Amino acid sequence: MAINYWEKLEAGVTYHIYNRANGRDNLFVKDENYSFFLEKWKKYLPYLDVYAYCLMPNHFHFLAQVKPVDSEALIAHIQSQRTVKSQAFLKGEIEYSEYLEDQFKRLFSSYALAINKQEGRHGALFQKRFK
């Protein structure tokens, strides 16, 4: 049986989420990069209950469960995003999983831009899509 590393994220389901840096690069170069990444995680992904995580210099792991969108706080957060995907989700045009994937992309892009600026580097920091 083949494993689907990119299944849709569903509310109530717990996932092992991980990704790594391209090549021999590190995701976390300085000590403060770890806390910066976690701050970005909280900003973009309050839709997940995190049970455990491990941040290594060149990769990370999270054990997290997707929250259902049934609280005023989560709906208010989605409304505050004001992105094309958030508006499409609120209108029922896309599924929750597609919105969550967009939030992951925003997290990774935002973090990569900051690290690229910090380190004077260019190009993709993360390897492909998260799993």
C-alpha positions as CSV (number, residue, x, y, z in Angstrom):
1,M,0.0,0.0,0.0
2,A,1.4,3.4,-1.0
3,I,1.6,6.1,1.5
4,N,0.1,9.5,0.5
5,Y,2.4,12.1,2.1
6,W,0.1,14.9,0.8
7,E,-3.3,13.9,2.0
8,K,-5.9,16.6,2.7
9,L,-5.9,18.0,6.2
10,E,-9.1,17.3,7.9
11,A,-10.6,18.6,11.2
12,G,-10.2,16.3,14.1
13,V,-7.3,14.3,12.5
14,T,-3.8,14.3,14.0
15,Y,-0.9,14.6,11.7
16,H,2.9,14.3,11.8
17,I,3.9,17.4,9.9
18,Y,7.5,17.8,8.8
19,N,9.8,19.5,6.3
20,R,13.5,20.1,5.8
21,A,15.8,22.6,4.2
22,N,17.1,22.3,0.7
23,G,20.4,20.5,0.2
24,R,22.8,21.0,3.1
25,D,21.3,24.3,4.2
26,N,19.9,24.9,7.7
27,L,16.5,26.2,8.5
28,F,17.6,27.6,11.8
29,V,21.0,29.4,11.7
30,K,20.9,31.4,14.9
31,D,19.2,30.6,18.2
32,E,16.6,33.3,17.8
33,N,15.5,31.6,14.5
34,Y,13.8,28.9,16.5
35,S,11.5,31.2,18.4
36,F,10.9,33.3,15.3
37,F,9.7,30.2,13.5
38,L,7.4,29.3,16.3
39,E,6.0,32.9,16.4
40,K,5.3,32.6,12.7
41,W,3.7,29.2,13.3
42,K,1.3,30.7,15.9
43,K,0.5,33.6,13.6
44,Y,-0.4,31.5,10.5
45,L,-1.6,28.2,12.1
46,P,-3.8,28.8,15.1
47,Y,-6.0,26.1,13.5
48,L,-3.8,23.4,14.9
49,D,-3.5,22.0,18.4
50,V,0.2,21.1,18.7
51,Y,0.9,18.2,21.0
52,A,4.7,18.0,20.4
53,Y,7.3,19.5,18.1
54,C,11.0,19.2,17.5
55,L,13.0,21.8,15.7
56,M,16.4,20.6,14.4
57,P,18.9,22.8,12.6
58,N,17.9,21.5,9.1
59,H,14.4,20.2,9.6
60,F,11.3,20.2,11.9
61,H,8.6,17.9,13.1
62,F,5.1,18.7,14.6
63,L,2.5,16.4,16.0
64,A,-0.7,18.4,15.6
65,Q,-4.5,18.0,15.3
66,V,-6.5,20.2,13.0
67,K,-9.2,22.1,14.9
68,P,-12.7,22.3,13.5
69,V,-13.8,25.8,12.5
70,D,-16.4,26.1,15.1
71,S,-15.2,28.9,17.3
72,E,-15.7,32.6,16.9
73,A,-12.0,33.1,17.5
74,L,-11.0,31.0,14.5
75,I,-13.6,32.5,12.2
76,A,-12.5,36.0,13.3
77,H,-8.8,35.0,12.6
78,I,-9.8,33.7,9.1
79,Q,-11.7,37.0,8.4
80,S,-8.7,39.0,9.6
81,Q,-6.4,37.3,7.0
82,R,-8.0,39.1,4.1
83,T,-6.4,36.8,1.5
84,V,-7.9,35.4,-1.6
85,K,-8.0,31.9,0.0
86,S,-9.5,33.1,3.3
87,Q,-12.3,34.9,1.4
88,A,-12.9,31.9,-0.8
89,F,-13.1,29.6,2.2
90,L,-15.5,31.9,4.0
91,K,-17.7,32.0,0.9
92,G,-17.6,28.2,0.7
93,E,-15.7,28.2,-2.6
94,I,-12.8,26.1,-1.3
95,E,-12.4,23.4,1.3
96,Y,-10.8,24.0,4.7
97,S,-7.8,21.8,3.7
98,E,-7.0,24.1,0.8
99,Y,-7.2,27.1,3.0
100,L,-4.9,25.4,5.5
101,E,-2.4,24.5,2.8
102,D,-2.3,28.2,1.8
103,Q,-1.6,29.1,5.4
104,F,1.4,26.7,5.4
105,K,2.7,28.3,2.2
106,R,2.4,31.7,3.8
107,L,4.3,30.5,6.9
108,F,7.1,29.0,4.9
109,S,7.3,31.9,2.5
110,S,7.4,34.4,5.3
111,Y,10.0,32.5,7.2
112,A,12.2,31.9,4.1
113,L,12.1,35.6,3.1
114,A,13.3,36.5,6.6
115,I,16.1,33.9,6.7
116,N,17.2,34.8,3.1
117,K,17.5,38.4,4.1
118,Q,19.3,37.6,7.4
119,E,21.8,35.3,5.7
120,G,22.1,37.1,2.3
121,R,20.9,34.1,0.5
122,H,18.5,33.6,-2.4
123,G,16.2,30.8,-3.5
124,A,14.0,28.2,-1.9
125,L,14.8,27.5,1.7
126,F,12.4,24.5,2.2
127,Q,12.4,21.3,0.3
128,K,9.3,21.0,-1.8
129,R,6.0,20.8,0.1
130,F,5.6,19.9,3.7
131,K,4.6,16.3,4.5
